[in-house]
Amino acid sequence: MRSRAYRSGYRAPVGPSWIGRPRRDGVAVECCCRVLLPQLSPVVIDRIDQADGVVVIDAHPRARGSPCRRCGRVSTRVHSRYRRHVADLPVSGRPVMVWLTVRRFFCDHVDCSASTFVEQIPGLTERHARRSVVLQGALVAIGLALAGRAGARLAATLGMGGEPVDATAADPSAAGSAGRSGGGARCG
């Protein structure tokens, strides 16, 4: 395979896997993001920046339309747009915040009870969630493995900080032991 030498001395392979919009320093931004942050592949990254030790990613969805969550029909008629922020997995120990411009669509199906709905990015967002699907899964795994303060310390060390996760809400198998204590005061 042929390779192209850049000023830094790094030799990147030339071919379909390195197609992207190169920056001045020769790094294919789109390709690097696809490899390092695969959960962001359904979005177009507009800008990556750093503020106060947090990696900030501005993005918008690639898809032209979105399926209605009630009837499942795809709509392309846009009602409005707004920005939401979603915490994502850390990069090199630095927390990541994705500022996502999402669209609210009209559902034009006659039998559907939803007049408008907001698009969800598969693998990245869920309704009302402020964490990405993969970050939520990682925090639940840490919480179930270590529990309590030890899990919170590990998550903070890895750059996943924030408020604690209720593992019973995300994992039904953990619900059986939740709320039971070995002792306590008796009423009556």
For each residue, the residues with C-beta under 8 A, 3 or more apart:
1: 13 14 15
2: 13 14 15
3: 11 12 13 14
4: 11 12 14 26
5: 9 10 11
6: 9 10 11 12 25 26
7: 25 26
8: 25 26
9: 5 6
10: 5 6
11: 3 4 5 6
12: 3 4 6 18 26 28
13: 1 2 3 17 18
14: 1 2 3 4 18
15: 1 2 18 19
16: 19
17: 13 31
18: 12 13 14 15 28 31
19: 15 16 28 30 31
20: 28 29 30 31 32
21: 28 29 30
22: 26 27 28 29
23: 26 27 29
24:
25: 6 7 8
26: 4 6 7 8 12 22 23
27: 22 23 32
28: 12 18 19 20 21 22 31 32
29: 20 21 22 23 32 33 45 48
30: 19 20 21 33 34 45
31: 17 18 19 20 28 34 35
32: 20 27 28 29 35 36
33: 29 30 36 37 40 45 48
34: 30 31 37 38 40 41
35: 31 32 38
36: 32 33 91
37: 33 34 40 41 88 89 91 96
38: 34 35 41
39: 88 89 123 124 132 133 134
40: 33 34 37 43 45 57 59 88 98 124
41: 34 37 38 123
42: 61 62 63 121 122 123 124
43: 40 59 60 61 62 98 100 121 124
44: 59 60 61 62
45: 29 30 33 40 48 57 58 59
46: 58 59 60
47: 56 57 58
48: 29 33 45 55 56 57 58
49: 55 56 58
50: 53 54 55 56 94
51: 54 56
52:
53: 50 94 95
54: 50 51 94 95 96 97
55: 48 49 50 91 94 95 96 97
56: 47 48 49 50 51 96 97 99
57: 40 45 47 48 88 96 97 98 99
58: 45 46 47 48 49 99 101
59: 40 43 44 45 46 98 99 100 101
60: 43 44 46 100 101 102
61: 42 43 44 66 100 102 103 119 121
62: 42 43 44
63: 42 66 119
64: 76
65: 74 75 76 105
66: 61 63 74 75 103 105 117 119 120
67: 72 73 74 75
68: 71 72 73 74 75 105 107 109 112 114 117
69: 72 114 117 120 127
70: 107 112 113 114 117
71: 68 107 109 111 112 114
72: 67 68 69
73: 67 68 107 109 112
74: 65 66 67 68
75: 65 66 67 68 105 106 107 108 117
76: 64 65 105
77: 105 106 108
78: 81 103 104 105 106
79: 103 104 105 106 116
80: 103 104
81: 78 101 102 103 104
82: 101 102 104
83: 99 100 101 102
84: 99 100 102 125
85: 97 98 99 100 130
86: 97 98 100 124 125 129 130 131 132
87: 95 96 97 98 130 131 132 135 162
88: 37 39 40 57 96 97 98 124 131 132 134 135
89: 37 39 96 132 134 135 138 160
90: 93 94 95 96 158 159 160
91: 36 37 55 94 96 159
92:
93: 90 158 159
94: 50 53 54 55 90 91 159
95: 53 54 55 87 90 159 160 161
96: 37 54 55 56 57 87 88 89 90 91
97: 54 55 56 57 85 86 87 88
98: 40 43 57 59 85 86 87 88 124 132
99: 56 57 58 59 83 84 85
100: 43 59 60 61 83 84 85 86 121 124 125
101: 58 59 60 81 82 83
102: 60 61 81 82 83 84 118 119 121 125
103: 61 66 78 79 80 81 118 119
104: 78 79 80 81 82 116 117 118 119
105: 65 66 68 75 76 77 78 79 116 117 118 119
106: 75 77 78 79 115 116
107: 68 70 71 73 75 112 114 115 116 117
108: 75 77
109: 68 71 73 112
110:
111: 71
112: 68 70 71 73 107 109
113: 70
114: 68 69 70 71 107 117
115: 106 107
116: 79 104 105 106 107
117: 66 68 69 70 75 104 105 107 114
118: 102 103 104 105 127
119: 61 63 66 102 103 104 105
120: 66 69 125 126 127
121: 42 43 61 100 102 124 125
122: 42
123: 39 41 42 133 134
124: 39 40 42 43 86 88 98 100 121 132 133
125: 84 86 100 102 120 121 129 132 133
126: 120 129 133
127: 69 118 120
128:
129: 86 125 126 132 133 136
130: 85 86 87
131: 86 87 88 135 136 139 162
132: 39 86 87 88 89 98 124 125 129 135 136
133: 39 123 124 125 126 129 136 137
134: 39 88 89 123 137 138
135: 87 88 89 131 132 138 139 160
136: 129 131 132 133 139 140 165 170
137: 133 134 140 141 170
138: 89 134 135 141 142 160
139: 131 135 136 142 143 155 160 165
140: 136 137 143 144 165 167 170 171
141: 137 138 144 145
142: 138 139 145 146 151 154 155 160
143: 139 140 146 147 151 164 165 167
144: 140 141 147 167 171 174
145: 141 142 151
146: 142 143 150 151 154
147: 143 144 150 151
148: 151 152
149: 152 153
150: 146 147 153 154
151: 142 143 145 146 147 148 154 155
152: 148 149 155 156 164
153: 149 150 156 157
154: 142 146 150 151 157 158
155: 139 142 151 152 158 160 161 162
156: 152 153 159 160 161
157: 153 154
158: 90 93 154 155
159: 90 91 93 94 95 156
160: 89 90 95 135 138 139 142 155 156
161: 95 155 156
162: 87 131 155
163:
164: 143 152
165: 136 139 140 143 170
166: 169 170
167: 140 143 144 170 171 174
168: 171 172 174 175 178
169: 166
170: 136 137 140 165 166 167
171: 140 144 167 168 174 175
172: 168 175
173: 176
174: 144 167 168 171 177 178
175: 168 171 172 178
176: 173
177: 174 180
178: 168 174 175
179:
180: 177
181: 184
182:
183:
184: 181
185:
186:
187:
188:
